């Protein structure tokens, strides 16, 4: 596996864990607040994987 693929798999695992944190924090405002920001941050870090290189 190339470094690019390993990084992508790592970010996918982070996104899955962020979704799990969101599910487990249902009912707690502050936990959901933190979990949602963690999920958004993971998705933002994944943007370079979907951009085309010029």
C-alpha positions as CSV (number, residue, x, y, z in Angstrom):
1,X,0.0,0.0,0.0
2,X,1.2,3.5,-0.8
3,X,1.4,6.3,1.8
4,X,-1.6,7.9,0.1
5,X,-3.7,4.8,0.6
6,X,-2.7,4.4,4.2
7,X,-3.5,8.0,5.0
8,X,-6.9,7.7,3.3
9,X,-7.7,4.5,5.3
10,X,-6.7,6.3,8.5
11,X,-9.0,9.2,7.8
12,X,-11.9,6.8,7.0
13,X,-11.3,5.2,10.4
14,X,-11.3,8.6,12.0
15,X,-14.6,9.5,10.3
16,X,-16.1,6.1,11.4
17,X,-15.0,6.8,15.0
18,X,-16.5,10.4,14.8
19,X,-19.8,9.0,13.7
20,X,-19.7,6.5,16.6
21,X,-19.0,9.3,19.0
22,X,-21.9,11.3,17.6
23,X,-24.2,8.3,18.1
24,X,-23.0,7.6,21.6
25,X,-23.4,11.3,22.6
26,X,-27.1,11.6,21.8
27,X,-28.8,13.3,24.6
28,X,-25.8,15.2,25.8
29,X,-25.4,18.7,24.2
30,X,-21.8,19.3,24.9
31,X,-20.7,15.8,23.9
32,X,-22.7,16.1,20.7
33,X,-21.2,19.5,20.1
34,X,-17.6,18.2,20.4
35,X,-18.4,15.0,18.4
36,X,-19.9,17.0,15.5
37,X,-16.9,19.3,15.3
38,X,-14.6,16.3,15.4
39,X,-16.5,14.8,12.5
40,X,-16.5,18.1,10.5
41,X,-12.7,18.4,11.1
42,X,-12.1,14.9,9.8
43,X,-14.1,15.6,6.7
44,X,-12.2,18.8,6.0
45,X,-8.9,16.9,6.3
46,X,-10.2,14.5,3.7
47,X,-10.8,17.2,1.0
48,X,-7.3,16.8,-0.5
49,X,-8.0,13.2,-1.2
50,X,-10.9,14.1,-3.5
51,X,-9.3,17.1,-5.3
52,X,-7.6,16.5,-8.6
53,X,-3.9,17.4,-8.9
54,X,-3.3,20.1,-11.5
